[in-house]
């Protein structure tokens, strides 16, 4: 299997991601056929989008062939796809110093220094380390001045560095300042309003043909007085009648 480039064009404000997909390692040349089998299995999972499975296969291959830089590079690609950018940039850093692996198909050396720098720049960019990302894209361009994607990403990192940093959060207020603010807010509040007394019109009015409460009270008082006067007259009449009988 030969080394294949999976570079794609991108819009101006979009980052162009990985320089390469997984690279088939010449495990046979490194003395480990089992590592080659594991890498091929990892590459199949990577191509199908099963990045966690691919990473697991690459790690197993690395146990069989720990000094193979191509396996390390494939691990970086899988970590990047899984969003583990800090670990990915460490993996790419380990292969960007000019270390060469071999392509299994062509049995030819593969220089990973340029692609390691490019992909490390992408990992740093994703963690908003724009200055460090810019340096890695510059290194990739030094190794390949015709790389349009590296130039694109470098300019994008420059744009990010030109943006002003967000304003710092306001300082925390002291307890006495908080009390002053609360006092000012209390002073601004309107004073409580007294409940308005009910207006005469609000007093319930009797329905037509019904007696009001005052009228009923006056009527009861008049009936009591009339009854009292009647009892008094009855007593006086009885006394006069008794006097007549005595005579």
Buried (B, 14 or more C-beta within 10 A) or exposed (E): BEBEEEBEEBEEEEBBBBBBBBBBBBBEBBEBEEBBBBBBBBBBBBEEEBBEBBBBBBBBBBEBBEEBBBBBBBBBBBBBBBEBBEBBBBBBBBBBEEBEBBBBEEEEEBEBBBBBBBBBBBBBBBEEBBEBBBBBBBBBBEBBEEBEBBBBBBEBBEEBEEEEEEEEEEEEEEEEEEEEEEEEEEEEEEEEEEEEEEEEEEEEEEEEEEEEEEEEEEEEEEEEEEEEEEEEEEEEEEEEEEEEEEE
